[in-house]
Amino acid sequence: VDAREAGALMRVNHVGEICAQALYRSQALFSRSDELRGHFELAAQQELDHLAWTAERVAELGTHTSRLAPVWWAGAFA
């Protein structure tokens, strides 16, 4: 795998982490159960490490994150 392909793959991985954030945040926001809300909030917090790592790796590979990230986030949140 060359650096360009690795960057593209890592960009997809980064979008997956963005979507995970949106899913967990949405579930926490609309959860009727305080216990479940807490689990979703904790999961979102734990995923921040993955989000940061993928963003860092994208930068190391000399590429950029997805320009459609806000669209992916909104779709996952909905």
PDB file as gemmi writes it, atoms N, CA and C in Angstrom:
CRYST1    1.000    1.000    1.000  90.00  90.00  90.00 P 1                      
ATOM      1  N   VAL A   1       0.854  -1.181   0.000  1.00  0.00           N  
ATOM      2  CA  VAL A   1       0.000   0.000   0.000  1.00  0.00           C  
ATOM      3  C   VAL A   1       0.898   1.242   0.000  1.00  0.00           C  
ATOM      4  N   ASP A   2       0.696   2.113  -0.955  1.00  0.00           N  
ATOM      5  CA  ASP A   2       1.490   3.342  -0.984  1.00  0.00           C  
ATOM      6  C   ASP A   2       0.870   4.400  -0.066  1.00  0.00           C  
ATOM      7  N   ALA A   3       1.601   5.480   0.130  1.00  0.00           N  
ATOM      8  CA  ALA A   3       1.155   6.525   1.069  1.00  0.00           C  
ATOM      9  C   ALA A   3      -0.173   7.148   0.637  1.00  0.00           C  
ATOM     10  N   ARG A   4      -0.369   7.309  -0.663  1.00  0.00           N  
ATOM     11  CA  ARG A   4      -1.620   7.906  -1.142  1.00  0.00           C  
ATOM     12  C   ARG A   4      -2.813   7.019  -0.796  1.00  0.00           C  
ATOM     13  N   GLU A   5      -2.660   5.715  -1.060  1.00  0.00           N  
ATOM     14  CA  GLU A   5      -3.740   4.777  -0.743  1.00  0.00           C  
ATOM     15  C   GLU A   5      -3.954   4.678   0.766  1.00  0.00           C  
ATOM     16  N   ALA A   6      -2.848   4.653   1.512  1.00  0.00           N  
ATOM     17  CA  ALA A   6      -2.956   4.609   2.978  1.00  0.00           C  
ATOM     18  C   ALA A   6      -3.690   5.843   3.497  1.00  0.00           C  
ATOM     19  N   GLY A   7      -3.406   7.001   2.900  1.00  0.00           N  
ATOM     20  CA  GLY A   7      -4.090   8.233   3.302  1.00  0.00           C  
ATOM     21  C   GLY A   7      -5.579   8.166   3.023  1.00  0.00           C  
ATOM     22  N   ALA A   8      -5.934   7.633   1.867  1.00  0.00           N  
ATOM     23  CA  ALA A   8      -7.356   7.508   1.516  1.00  0.00           C  
ATOM     24  C   ALA A   8      -8.060   6.547   2.474  1.00  0.00           C  
ATOM     25  N   LEU A   9      -7.415   5.452   2.796  1.00  0.00           N  
ATOM     26  CA  LEU A   9      -8.006   4.482   3.724  1.00  0.00           C  
ATOM     27  C   LEU A   9      -8.148   5.087   5.122  1.00  0.00           C  
ATOM     28  N   MET A  10      -7.143   5.840   5.539  1.00  0.00           N  
ATOM     29  CA  MET A  10      -7.210   6.462   6.865  1.00  0.00           C  
ATOM     30  C   MET A  10      -8.278   7.547   6.889  1.00  0.00           C  
ATOM     31  N   ARG A  11      -8.485   8.225   5.772  1.00  0.00           N  
ATOM     32  CA  ARG A  11      -9.552   9.236   5.689  1.00  0.00           C  
ATOM     33  C   ARG A  11     -10.912   8.570   5.923  1.00  0.00           C  
ATOM     34  N   VAL A  12     -11.112   7.397   5.337  1.00  0.00           N  
ATOM     35  CA  VAL A  12     -12.359   6.649   5.551  1.00  0.00           C  
ATOM     36  C   VAL A  12     -12.475   6.243   7.024  1.00  0.00           C  
ATOM     37  N   ASN A  13     -11.373   5.811   7.601  1.00  0.00           N  
ATOM     38  CA  ASN A  13     -11.366   5.438   9.020  1.00  0.00           C  
ATOM     39  C   ASN A  13     -11.744   6.640   9.881  1.00  0.00           C  
ATOM     40  N   HIS A  14     -11.205   7.799   9.552  1.00  0.00           N  
ATOM     41  CA  HIS A  14     -11.503   9.023  10.289  1.00  0.00           C  
ATOM     42  C   HIS A  14     -12.994   9.361  10.190  1.00  0.00           C  
ATOM     43  N   VAL A  15     -13.574   9.231   9.004  1.00  0.00           N  
ATOM     44  CA  VAL A  15     -15.011   9.479   8.837  1.00  0.00           C  
ATOM     45  C   VAL A  15     -15.818   8.511   9.695  1.00  0.00           C  
ATOM     46  N   GLY A  16     -15.370   7.265   9.779  1.00  0.00           N  
ATOM     47  CA  GLY A  16     -16.049   6.293  10.640  1.00  0.00           C  
ATOM     48  C   GLY A  16     -16.068   6.741  12.086  1.00  0.00           C  
ATOM     49  N   GLU A  17     -14.981   7.332  12.535  1.00  0.00           N  
ATOM     50  CA  GLU A  17     -14.925   7.840  13.916  1.00  0.00           C  
ATOM     51  C   GLU A  17     -15.833   9.053  14.098  1.00  0.00           C  
ATOM     52  N   ILE A  18     -15.914   9.901  13.080  1.00  0.00           N  
ATOM     53  CA  ILE A  18     -16.832  11.034  13.130  1.00  0.00           C  
ATOM     54  C   ILE A  18     -18.268  10.525  13.244  1.00  0.00           C  
ATOM     55  N   CYS A  19     -18.588   9.527  12.443  1.00  0.00           N  
ATOM     56  CA  CYS A  19     -19.944   8.959  12.481  1.00  0.00           C  
ATOM     57  C   CYS A  19     -20.231   8.295  13.818  1.00  0.00           C  
ATOM     58  N   ALA A  20     -19.232   7.632  14.393  1.00  0.00           N  
ATOM     59  CA  ALA A  20     -19.421   7.021  15.709  1.00  0.00           C  
ATOM     60  C   ALA A  20     -19.756   8.096  16.737  1.00  0.00           C  
ATOM     61  N   GLN A  21     -19.051   9.239  16.678  1.00  0.00           N  
ATOM     62  CA  GLN A  21     -19.348  10.348  17.586  1.00  0.00           C  
ATOM     63  C   GLN A  21     -20.795  10.802  17.430  1.00  0.00           C  
ATOM     64  N   ALA A  22     -21.209  10.986  16.190  1.00  0.00           N  
ATOM     65  CA  ALA A  22     -22.572  11.459  15.929  1.00  0.00           C  
ATOM     66  C   ALA A  22     -23.613  10.463  16.422  1.00  0.00           C  
ATOM     67  N   LEU A  23     -23.377   9.190  16.174  1.00  0.00           N  
ATOM     68  CA  LEU A  23     -24.327   8.170  16.620  1.00  0.00           C  
ATOM     69  C   LEU A  23     -24.461   8.151  18.132  1.00  0.00           C  
ATOM     70  N   TYR A  24     -23.322   8.136  18.813  1.00  0.00           N  
ATOM     71  CA  TYR A  24     -23.363   8.101  20.273  1.00  0.00           C  
ATOM     72  C   TYR A  24     -23.996   9.370  20.847  1.00  0.00           C  
ATOM     73  N   ARG A  25     -23.657  10.525  20.278  1.00  0.00           N  
ATOM     74  CA  ARG A  25     -24.214  11.788  20.777  1.00  0.00           C  
ATOM     75  C   ARG A  25     -25.722  11.844  20.552  1.00  0.00           C  
ATOM     76  N   SER A  26     -26.159  11.385  19.405  1.00  0.00           N  
ATOM     77  CA  SER A  26     -27.590  11.369  19.104  1.00  0.00           C  
ATOM     78  C   SER A  26     -28.341  10.426  20.037  1.00  0.00           C  
ATOM     79  N   GLN A  27     -27.786   9.239  20.214  1.00  0.00           N  
ATOM     80  CA  GLN A  27     -28.441   8.269  21.098  1.00  0.00           C  
ATOM     81  C   GLN A  27     -28.510   8.801  22.528  1.00  0.00           C  
ATOM     82  N   ALA A  28     -27.446   9.459  22.971  1.00  0.00           N  
ATOM     83  CA  ALA A  28     -27.454  10.026  24.323  1.00  0.00           C  
ATOM     84  C   ALA A  28     -28.505  11.137  24.439  1.00  0.00           C  
ATOM     85  N   LEU A  29     -28.575  11.981  23.433  1.00  0.00           N  
ATOM     86  CA  LEU A  29     -29.506  13.099  23.462  1.00  0.00           C  
ATOM     87  C   LEU A  29     -30.957  12.633  23.511  1.00  0.00           C  
ATOM     88  N   PHE A  30     -31.271  11.579  22.774  1.00  0.00           N  
ATOM     89  CA  PHE A  30     -32.663  11.152  22.670  1.00  0.00           C  
ATOM     90  C   PHE A  30     -33.019   9.955  23.547  1.00  0.00           C  
ATOM     91  N   SER A  31     -32.076   9.503  24.355  1.00  0.00           N  
ATOM     92  CA  SER A  31     -32.341   8.371  25.236  1.00  0.00           C  
ATOM     93  C   SER A  31     -33.266   8.786  26.367  1.00  0.00           C  
ATOM     94  N   ARG A  32     -34.230   7.952  26.643  1.00  0.00           N  
ATOM     95  CA  ARG A  32     -35.152   8.225  27.760  1.00  0.00           C  
ATOM     96  C   ARG A  32     -34.612   7.686  29.075  1.00  0.00           C  
ATOM     97  N   SER A  33     -33.605   6.870  28.983  1.00  0.00           N  
ATOM     98  CA  SER A  33     -33.032   6.244  30.166  1.00  0.00           C  
ATOM     99  C   SER A  33     -31.745   6.963  30.563  1.00  0.00           C  
ATOM    100  N   ASP A  34     -31.676   7.392  31.814  1.00  0.00           N  
ATOM    101  CA  ASP A  34     -30.460   8.031  32.306  1.00  0.00           C  
ATOM    102  C   ASP A  34     -29.275   7.078  32.241  1.00  0.00           C  
ATOM    103  N   GLU A  35     -29.530   5.802  32.530  1.00  0.00           N  
ATOM    104  CA  GLU A  35     -28.458   4.811  32.501  1.00  0.00           C  
ATOM    105  C   GLU A  35     -27.907   4.652  31.079  1.00  0.00           C  
ATOM    106  N   LEU A  36     -28.797   4.492  30.109  1.00  0.00           N  
ATOM    107  CA  LEU A  36     -28.346   4.366  28.722  1.00  0.00           C  
ATOM    108  C   LEU A  36     -27.655   5.641  28.252  1.00  0.00           C  
ATOM    109  N   ARG A  37     -28.206   6.784  28.629  1.00  0.00           N  
ATOM    110  CA  ARG A  37     -27.591   8.056  28.254  1.00  0.00           C  
ATOM    111  C   ARG A  37     -26.147   8.098  28.738  1.00  0.00           C  
ATOM    112  N   GLY A  38     -25.938   7.670  29.952  1.00  0.00           N  
ATOM    113  CA  GLY A  38     -24.586   7.635  30.509  1.00  0.00           C  
ATOM    114  C   GLY A  38     -23.661   6.729  29.729  1.00  0.00           C  
ATOM    115  N   HIS A  39     -24.164   5.570  29.315  1.00  0.00           N  
ATOM    116  CA  HIS A  39     -23.355   4.639  28.518  1.00  0.00           C  
ATOM    117  C   HIS A  39     -22.977   5.261  27.174  1.00  0.00           C  
ATOM    118  N   PHE A  40     -23.948   5.908  26.531  1.00  0.00           N  
ATOM    119  CA  PHE A  40     -23.668   6.535  25.240  1.00  0.00           C  
ATOM    120  C   PHE A  40     -22.683   7.688  25.382  1.00  0.00           C  
ATOM    121  N   GLU A  41     -22.830   8.479  26.423  1.00  0.00           N  
ATOM    122  CA  GLU A  41     -21.894   9.592  26.644  1.00  0.00           C  
ATOM    123  C   GLU A  41     -20.485   9.085  26.916  1.00  0.00           C  
ATOM    124  N   LEU A  42     -20.377   8.015  27.688  1.00  0.00           N  
ATOM    125  CA  LEU A  42     -19.080   7.414  27.960  1.00  0.00           C  
ATOM    126  C   LEU A  42     -18.468   6.850  26.672  1.00  0.00           C  
ATOM    127  N   ALA A  43     -19.277   6.176  25.873  1.00  0.00           N  
ATOM    128  CA  ALA A  43     -18.782   5.620  24.611  1.00  0.00           C  
ATOM    129  C   ALA A  43     -18.267   6.732  23.702  1.00  0.00           C  
ATOM    130  N   ALA A  44     -18.986   7.830  23.624  1.00  0.00           N  
ATOM    131  CA  ALA A  44     -18.552   8.963  22.799  1.00  0.00           C  
ATOM    132  C   ALA A  44     -17.225   9.509  23.315  1.00  0.00           C  
ATOM    133  N   GLN A  45     -17.111   9.636  24.614  1.00  0.00           N  
ATOM    134  CA  GLN A  45     -15.870  10.142  25.206  1.00  0.00           C  
ATOM    135  C   GLN A  45     -14.704   9.208  24.896  1.00  0.00           C  
ATOM    136  N   GLN A  46     -14.921   7.912  25.005  1.00  0.00           N  
ATOM    137  CA  GLN A  46     -13.864   6.936  24.731  1.00  0.00           C  
ATOM    138  C   GLN A  46     -13.451   6.959  23.262  1.00  0.00           C  
ATOM    139  N   GLU A  47     -14.386   7.213  22.383  1.00  0.00           N  
ATOM    140  CA  GLU A  47     -14.091   7.248  20.950  1.00  0.00           C  
ATOM    141  C   GLU A  47     -13.285   8.479  20.551  1.00  0.00           C  
ATOM    142  N   LEU A  48     -13.237   9.498  21.409  1.00  0.00           N  
ATOM    143  CA  LEU A  48     -12.455  10.685  21.083  1.00  0.00           C  
ATOM    144  C   LEU A  48     -10.985  10.352  20.861  1.00  0.00           C  
ATOM    145  N   ASP A  49     -10.467   9.365  21.588  1.00  0.00           N  
ATOM    146  CA  ASP A  49      -9.078   8.929  21.382  1.00  0.00           C  
ATOM    147  C   ASP A  49      -8.878   8.411  19.964  1.00  0.00           C  
ATOM    148  N   HIS A  50      -9.835   7.616  19.486  1.00  0.00           N  
ATOM    149  CA  HIS A  50      -9.741   7.072  18.134  1.00  0.00           C  
ATOM    150  C   HIS A  50      -9.837   8.193  17.100  1.00  0.00           C  
ATOM    151  N   LEU A  51     -10.738   9.132  17.341  1.00  0.00           N  
ATOM    152  CA  LEU A  51     -10.906  10.256  16.430  1.00  0.00           C  
ATOM    153  C   LEU A  51      -9.605  11.059  16.345  1.00  0.00           C  
ATOM    154  N   ALA A  52      -9.013  11.339  17.470  1.00  0.00           N  
ATOM    155  CA  ALA A  52      -7.758  12.097  17.497  1.00  0.00           C  
ATOM    156  C   ALA A  52      -6.639  11.323  16.805  1.00  0.00           C  
ATOM    157  N   TRP A  53      -6.545  10.029  17.067  1.00  0.00           N  
ATOM    158  CA  TRP A  53      -5.499   9.221  16.449  1.00  0.00           C  
ATOM    159  C   TRP A  53      -5.645   9.187  14.938  1.00  0.00           C  
ATOM    160  N   THR A  54      -6.859   9.014  14.436  1.00  0.00           N  
ATOM    161  CA  THR A  54      -7.037   8.957  12.984  1.00  0.00           C  
ATOM    162  C   THR A  54      -6.716  10.304  12.350  1.00  0.00           C  
ATOM    163  N   ALA A  55      -7.101  11.410  12.984  1.00  0.00           N  
ATOM    164  CA  ALA A  55      -6.782  12.739  12.453  1.00  0.00           C  
ATOM    165  C   ALA A  55      -5.266  12.946  12.416  1.00  0.00           C  
ATOM    166  N   GLU A  56      -4.597  12.509  13.461  1.00  0.00           N  
ATOM    167  CA  GLU A  56      -3.146  12.612  13.536  1.00  0.00           C  
ATOM    168  C   GLU A  56      -2.488  11.789  12.427  1.00  0.00           C  
ATOM    169  N   ARG A  57      -2.993  10.587  12.228  1.00  0.00           N  
ATOM    170  CA  ARG A  57      -2.421   9.696  11.209  1.00  0.00           C  
ATOM    171  C   ARG A  57      -2.657  10.244   9.807  1.00  0.00           C  
ATOM    172  N   VAL A  58      -3.833  10.814   9.567  1.00  0.00           N  
ATOM    173  CA  VAL A  58      -4.116  11.442   8.270  1.00  0.00           C  
ATOM    174  C   VAL A  58      -3.080  12.539   8.010  1.00  0.00           C  
ATOM    175  N   ALA A  59      -2.806  13.371   9.004  1.00  0.00           N  
ATOM    176  CA  ALA A  59      -1.827  14.443   8.855  1.00  0.00           C  
ATOM    177  C   ALA A  59      -0.425  13.878   8.598  1.00  0.00           C  
ATOM    178  N   GLU A  60      -0.056  12.814   9.313  1.00  0.00           N  
ATOM    179  CA  GLU A  60       1.253  12.185   9.114  1.00  0.00           C  
ATOM    180  C   GLU A  60       1.421  11.682   7.685  1.00  0.00           C  
ATOM    181  N   LEU A  61       0.340  11.234   7.102  1.00  0.00           N  
ATOM    182  CA  LEU A  61       0.382  10.709   5.738  1.00  0.00           C  
ATOM    183  C   LEU A  61       0.344  11.826   4.687  1.00  0.00           C  
ATOM    184  N   GLY A  62       0.252  13.070   5.152  1.00  0.00           N  
ATOM    185  CA  GLY A  62       0.307  14.206   4.258  1.00  0.00           C  
ATOM    186  C   GLY A  62      -0.946  14.417   3.427  1.00  0.00           C  
ATOM    187  N   THR A  63      -2.066  13.988   3.952  1.00  0.00           N  
ATOM    188  CA  THR A  63      -3.323  14.165   3.237  1.00  0.00           C  
ATOM    189  C   THR A  63      -4.290  14.961   4.105  1.00  0.00           C  
ATOM    190  N   HIS A  64      -5.538  14.918   3.805  1.00  0.00           N  
ATOM    191  CA  HIS A  64      -6.531  15.717   4.522  1.00  0.00           C  
ATOM    192  C   HIS A  64      -7.693  14.822   4.953  1.00  0.00           C  
ATOM    193  N   THR A  65      -8.438  15.309   5.921  1.00  0.00           N  
ATOM    194  CA  THR A  65      -9.646  14.600   6.317  1.00  0.00           C  
ATOM    195  C   THR A  65     -10.728  14.871   5.274  1.00  0.00           C  
ATOM    196  N   SER A  66     -11.804  14.141   5.339  1.00  0.00           N  
ATOM    197  CA  SER A  66     -12.874  14.280   4.359  1.00  0.00           C  
ATOM    198  C   SER A  66     -13.486  15.675   4.412  1.00  0.00           C  
ATOM    199  N   ARG A  67     -13.632  16.269   3.258  1.00  0.00           N  
ATOM    200  CA  ARG A  67     -14.280  17.572   3.181  1.00  0.00           C  
ATOM    201  C   ARG A  67     -15.790  17.444   3.405  1.00  0.00           C  
ATOM    202  N   LEU A  68     -16.281  16.229   3.338  1.00  0.00           N  
ATOM    203  CA  LEU A  68     -17.705  15.976   3.565  1.00  0.00           C  
ATOM    204  C   LEU A  68     -18.001  15.585   5.014  1.00  0.00           C  
ATOM    205  N   ALA A  69     -17.029  15.729   5.895  1.00  0.00           N  
ATOM    206  CA  ALA A  69     -17.194  15.315   7.293  1.00  0.00           C  
ATOM    207  C   ALA A  69     -18.473  15.874   7.931  1.00  0.00           C  
ATOM    208  N   PRO A  70     -18.802  17.147   7.725  1.00  0.00           N  
ATOM    209  CA  PRO A  70     -20.048  17.653   8.335  1.00  0.00           C  
ATOM    210  C   PRO A  70     -21.295  16.938   7.809  1.00  0.00           C  
ATOM    211  N   VAL A  71     -21.265  16.565   6.556  1.00  0.00           N  
ATOM    212  CA  VAL A  71     -22.403  15.840   5.960  1.00  0.00           C  
ATOM    213  C   VAL A  71     -22.499  14.459   6.576  1.00  0.00           C  
ATOM    214  N   TRP A  72     -21.373  13.764   6.693  1.00  0.00           N  
ATOM    215  CA  TRP A  72     -21.361  12.422   7.295  1.00  0.00           C  
ATOM    216  C   TRP A  72     -21.838  12.504   8.744  1.00  0.00           C  
ATOM    217  N   TRP A  73     -21.369  13.508   9.481  1.00  0.00           N  
ATOM    218  CA  TRP A  73     -21.757  13.655  10.882  1.00  0.00           C  
ATOM    219  C   TRP A  73     -23.267  13.871  10.981  1.00  0.00           C  
ATOM    220  N   ALA A  74     -23.787  14.774  10.173  1.00  0.00           N  
ATOM    221  CA  ALA A  74     -25.223  15.080  10.219  1.00  0.00           C  
ATOM    222  C   ALA A  74     -26.057  13.855   9.870  1.00  0.00           C  
ATOM    223  N   GLY A  75     -25.638  13.117   8.865  1.00  0.00           N  
ATOM    224  CA  GLY A  75     -26.373  11.913   8.477  1.00  0.00           C  
ATOM    225  C   GLY A  75     -26.365  10.874   9.579  1.00  0.00           C  
ATOM    226  N   ALA A  76     -25.219  10.673  10.207  1.00  0.00           N  
ATOM    227  CA  ALA A  76     -25.132   9.693  11.294  1.00  0.00           C  
ATOM    228  C   ALA A  76     -25.928  10.149  12.505  1.00  0.00           C  
ATOM    229  N   PHE A  77     -25.912  11.445  12.793  1.00  0.00           N  
ATOM    230  CA  PHE A  77     -26.656  11.969  13.932  1.00  0.00           C  
ATOM    231  C   PHE A  77     -28.155  11.781  13.728  1.00  0.00           C  
ATOM    232  N   ALA A  78     -28.595  12.007  12.503  1.00  0.00           N  
ATOM    233  CA  ALA A  78     -30.032  11.876  12.185  1.00  0.00           C  
ATOM    234  C   ALA A  78     -30.454  10.429  12.296  1.00  0.00           C  
TER     235      ALA A  78                                                      
END                                                                             
